[in-house]
Amino acid sequence: MAIKWLEDFITLSRVQSFSRVAEERHVTQSAFSRRIRKTAERPFVIFSKVVHR
């Protein structure tokens, strides 16, 4: 799951549009926004999951 969240950020930085990224990632825009918000609230947790794989 952590990799997926990092891919979300990478895609968002490339596309620069929440709605386009949501479409590209096959989720609704509101679901994508929630994922980004949750990831931004706890970046160390996401990072540590990736590092410890």
The first five atom37 places (N, CA, C, CB, O) and aatype in JSON, in Angstrom:
{
  "aatype": [12, 0, 9, 11, 17, 10, 6, 3, 13, 9, 16, 10, 15, 1, 19, 5, 15, 13, 15, 1, 19, 0, 6, 6, 1, 8, 19, 16, 5, 15, 0, 13, 15, 1, 1, 9, 1, 11, 16, 0, 6, 1, 14, 13, 19, 9, 13, 15, 11, 19, 19, 8, 1],
  "atom_mask": [
    [1, 1, 1, 1, 1],
    [1, 1, 1, 1, 1],
    [1, 1, 1, 1, 1],
    [1, 1, 1, 1, 1],
    [1, 1, 1, 1, 1],
    [1, 1, 1, 1, 1],
    [1, 1, 1, 1, 1],
    [1, 1, 1, 1, 1],
    [1, 1, 1, 1, 1],
    [1, 1, 1, 1, 1],
    [1, 1, 1, 1, 1],
    [1, 1, 1, 1, 1],
    [1, 1, 1, 1, 1],
    [1, 1, 1, 1, 1],
    [1, 1, 1, 1, 1],
    [1, 1, 1, 1, 1],
    [1, 1, 1, 1, 1],
    [1, 1, 1, 1, 1],
    [1, 1, 1, 1, 1],
    [1, 1, 1, 1, 1],
    [1, 1, 1, 1, 1],
    [1, 1, 1, 1, 1],
    [1, 1, 1, 1, 1],
    [1, 1, 1, 1, 1],
    [1, 1, 1, 1, 1],
    [1, 1, 1, 1, 1],
    [1, 1, 1, 1, 1],
    [1, 1, 1, 1, 1],
    [1, 1, 1, 1, 1],
    [1, 1, 1, 1, 1],
    [1, 1, 1, 1, 1],
    [1, 1, 1, 1, 1],
    [1, 1, 1, 1, 1],
    [1, 1, 1, 1, 1],
    [1, 1, 1, 1, 1],
    [1, 1, 1, 1, 1],
    [1, 1, 1, 1, 1],
    [1, 1, 1, 1, 1],
    [1, 1, 1, 1, 1],
    [1, 1, 1, 1, 1],
    [1, 1, 1, 1, 1],
    [1, 1, 1, 1, 1],
    [1, 1, 1, 1, 1],
    [1, 1, 1, 1, 1],
    [1, 1, 1, 1, 1],
    [1, 1, 1, 1, 1],
    [1, 1, 1, 1, 1],
    [1, 1, 1, 1, 1],
    [1, 1, 1, 1, 1],
    [1, 1, 1, 1, 1],
    [1, 1, 1, 1, 1],
    [1, 1, 1, 1, 1],
    [1, 1, 1, 1, 1]
  ],
  "atom_positions": [
    [[0.82, -1.19, 0.0], [0.0, 0.0, 0.0], [0.87, 1.26, 0.0], [-0.94, 0.0, 1.2], [0.52, 2.25, -0.64]],
    [[1.98, 1.23, 0.7], [2.84, 2.41, 0.78], [3.39, 2.79, -0.59], [4.0, 2.15, 1.74], [3.49, 3.98, -0.9]],
    [[3.73, 1.81, -1.39], [4.24, 2.09, -2.74], [3.15, 2.77, -3.56], [4.7, 0.78, -3.44], [3.43, 3.72, -4.3]],
    [[1.93, 2.29, -3.44], [0.8, 2.88, -4.16], [0.64, 4.35, -3.79], [-0.5, 2.1, -3.86], [0.4, 5.19, -4.66]],
    [[0.77, 4.67, -2.49], [0.64, 6.05, -2.05], [1.76, 6.92, -2.6], [0.63, 6.12, -0.54], [1.52, 8.07, -2.97]],
    [[2.96, 6.4, -2.65], [4.07, 7.17, -3.23], [3.85, 7.39, -4.73], [5.41, 6.45, -2.99], [4.14, 8.46, -5.26]],
    [[3.33, 6.37, -5.4], [3.01, 6.51, -6.82], [1.95, 7.59, -7.03], [2.53, 5.18, -7.4], [1.99, 8.31, -8.02]],
    [[1.0, 7.69, -6.09], [-0.01, 8.75, -6.16], [0.65, 10.12, -6.17], [-1.0, 8.65, -4.99], [0.32, 10.97, -7.0]],
    [[1.59, 10.34, -5.25], [2.28, 11.64, -5.18], [3.09, 11.9, -6.45], [3.21, 11.67, -3.95], [3.1, 13.02, -6.96]],
    [[3.75, 10.9, -6.94], [4.56, 11.07, -8.15], [3.66, 11.43, -9.34], [5.35, 9.78, -8.46], [3.97, 12.33, -10.12]],
    [[2.55, 10.72, -9.45], [1.62, 11.0, -10.54], [1.02, 12.4, -10.4], [0.5, 9.94, -10.56], [0.88, 13.11, -11.39]],
    [[0.67, 12.78, -9.19], [0.11, 14.12, -8.96], [1.12, 15.2, -9.31], [-0.34, 14.27, -7.49], [0.75, 16.22, -9.89]],
    [[2.37, 14.99, -8.98], [3.38, 16.0, -9.31], [3.59, 16.11, -10.82], [4.72, 15.66, -8.62], [3.91, 17.18, -11.33]],
    [[3.4, 15.01, -11.53], [3.55, 15.01, -12.98], [2.33, 15.63, -13.67], [3.76, 13.59, -13.49], [2.48, 16.47, -14.56]],
    [[1.15, 15.23, -13.26], [-0.08, 15.64, -13.93], [-0.6, 16.99, -13.45], [-1.15, 14.58, -13.73], [-1.17, 17.75, -14.24]],
    [[-0.42, 17.31, -12.16], [-0.84, 18.59, -11.58], [-2.35, 18.8, -11.59], [-0.19, 19.71, -12.33], [-2.83, 19.93, -11.66]],
    [[-3.11, 17.7, -11.51], [-4.57, 17.81, -11.48], [-5.14, 16.61, -10.72], [-5.16, 17.88, -12.92], [-4.95, 15.46, -11.12]],
    [[-5.84, 16.89, -9.62], [-6.41, 15.81, -8.82], [-7.4, 14.98, -9.63], [-7.1, 16.38, -7.59], [-7.39, 13.75, -9.54]],
    [[-8.24, 15.62, -10.41], [-9.25, 14.87, -11.17], [-8.61, 14.01, -12.26], [-10.25, 15.83, -11.79], [-9.05, 12.88, -12.47]],
    [[-7.6, 14.51, -12.94], [-6.93, 13.71, -13.97], [-6.16, 12.54, -13.36], [-5.98, 14.59, -14.79], [-6.14, 11.44, -13.91]],
    [[-5.53, 12.79, -12.23], [-4.79, 11.72, -11.56], [-5.76, 10.64, -11.08], [-3.97, 12.28, -10.37], [-5.49, 9.45, -11.22]],
    [[-6.88, 11.07, -10.51], [-7.88, 10.11, -10.05], [-8.34, 9.22, -11.2], [-9.08, 10.84, -9.41], [-8.48, 8.01, -11.04]],
    [[-8.58, 9.83, -12.34], [-8.99, 9.07, -13.52], [-7.88, 8.09, -13.94], [-9.33, 10.03, -14.69], [-8.15, 6.93, -14.24]],
    [[-6.66, 8.57, -13.96], [-5.52, 7.74, -14.35], [-5.29, 6.59, -13.36], [-4.26, 8.6, -14.44], [-4.89, 5.49, -13.76]],
    [[-5.56, 6.85, -12.06], [-5.35, 5.84, -11.02], [-6.59, 4.98, -10.79], [-4.94, 6.51, -9.71], [-6.59, 4.1, -9.93]],
    [[-7.66, 5.25, -11.57], [-8.9, 4.46, -11.52], [-9.6, 4.53, -10.17], [-8.6, 3.01, -11.85], [-10.05, 3.51, -9.64]],
    [[-9.69, 5.74, -9.62], [-10.44, 5.99, -8.39], [-11.24, 7.28, -8.57], [-9.48, 6.08, -7.14], [-10.99, 8.04, -9.5]],
    [[-12.2, 7.5, -7.7], [-12.92, 8.78, -7.76], [-12.01, 9.89, -7.26], [-14.24, 8.73, -6.93], [-11.03, 9.65, -6.54]],
    [[-12.34, 11.12, -7.65], [-11.53, 12.25, -7.23], [-11.58, 12.42, -5.72], [-12.0, 13.53, -7.92], [-10.57, 12.76, -5.1]],
    [[-12.74, 12.19, -5.11], [-12.85, 12.34, -3.66], [-12.04, 11.26, -2.94], [-14.32, 12.28, -3.22], [-11.41, 11.55, -1.91]],
    [[-12.05, 10.05, -3.44], [-11.25, 8.97, -2.84], [-9.76, 9.28, -2.98], [-11.58, 7.6, -3.49], [-8.99, 9.05, -2.05]],
    [[-9.36, 9.79, -4.13], [-7.96, 10.14, -4.33], [-7.54, 11.27, -3.39], [-7.72, 10.56, -5.8], [-6.46, 11.22, -2.81]],
    [[-8.39, 12.27, -3.23], [-8.1, 13.38, -2.32], [-7.93, 12.89, -0.88], [-9.21, 14.43, -2.38], [-7.04, 13.34, -0.17]],
    [[-8.79, 11.97, -0.47], [-8.66, 11.4, 0.89], [-7.34, 10.66, 1.04], [-9.84, 10.45, 1.19], [-6.67, 10.78, 2.07]],
    [[-6.96, 9.88, 0.02], [-5.68, 9.15, 0.09], [-4.51, 10.1, 0.22], [-5.5, 8.27, -1.15], [-3.61, 9.88, 1.02]],
    [[-4.52, 11.17, -0.56], [-3.43, 12.14, -0.5], [-3.4, 12.81, 0.86], [-3.59, 13.2, -1.62], [-2.33, 12.98, 1.45]],
    [[-4.56, 13.2, 1.37], [-4.63, 13.84, 2.69], [-4.09, 12.92, 3.78], [-6.09, 14.24, 3.01], [-3.31, 13.36, 4.63]],
    [[-4.5, 11.65, 3.77], [-4.01, 10.7, 4.78], [-2.51, 10.49, 4.67], [-4.73, 9.34, 4.64], [-1.81, 10.41, 5.68]],
    [[-2.02, 10.42, 3.45], [-0.58, 10.23, 3.25], [0.19, 11.45, 3.73], [-0.27, 9.96, 1.76], [1.24, 11.32, 4.36]],
    [[-0.32, 12.63, 3.45], [0.35, 13.86, 3.87], [0.35, 14.02, 5.39], [-0.32, 15.08, 3.22], [1.26, 14.62, 5.96]],
    [[-0.67, 13.49, 6.04], [-0.76, 13.59, 7.49], [0.25, 12.71, 8.21], [-2.14, 13.24, 7.94], [0.61, 12.99, 9.36]],
    [[0.7, 11.66, 7.57], [1.63, 10.73, 8.22], [2.73, 10.25, 7.27], [0.87, 9.53, 8.79], [2.82, 9.06, 6.99]],
    [[3.55, 11.17, 6.78], [4.58, 10.79, 5.79], [5.63, 9.83, 6.34], [5.27, 12.03, 5.29], [6.12, 8.98, 5.6]],
    [[5.98, 9.94, 7.61], [7.02, 9.05, 8.14], [6.55, 7.6, 8.14], [7.41, 9.47, 9.56], [7.34, 6.7, 7.87]],
    [[5.29, 7.38, 8.44], [4.74, 6.01, 8.44], [4.85, 5.41, 7.05], [3.27, 6.01, 8.92], [5.25, 4.25, 6.9]],
    [[4.48, 6.17, 6.06], [4.56, 5.69, 4.68], [6.0, 5.39, 4.31], [3.95, 6.73, 3.7], [6.3, 4.33, 3.77]],
    [[6.9, 6.33, 4.6], [8.3, 6.18, 4.25], [8.92, 4.96, 4.95], [9.07, 7.45, 4.62], [9.67, 4.2, 4.33]],
    [[8.62, 4.77, 6.22], [9.21, 3.65, 6.96], [8.73, 2.32, 6.42], [8.87, 3.76, 8.44], [9.49, 1.35, 6.43]],
    [[7.5, 2.24, 5.94], [6.99, 1.0, 5.35], [7.74, 0.67, 4.07], [5.49, 1.12, 5.06], [8.02, -0.5, 3.8]],
    [[8.07, 1.68, 3.29], [8.8, 1.45, 2.05], [10.22, 1.02, 2.34], [8.79, 2.7, 1.18], [10.72, 0.09, 1.71]],
    [[10.88, 1.67, 3.28], [12.28, 1.39, 3.61], [12.45, -0.01, 4.19], [12.81, 2.44, 4.6], [13.44, -0.68, 3.92]],
    [[11.5, -0.46, 4.98], [11.63, -1.75, 5.67], [11.2, -2.95, 4.83], [10.83, -1.72, 6.91], [11.13, -4.06, 5.37]],
    [[10.93, -2.77, 3.59], [10.55, -3.92, 2.72], [11.75, -4.67, 2.25], [9.76, -3.46, 1.51], [11.62, -5.65, 1.52]]
  ]
}
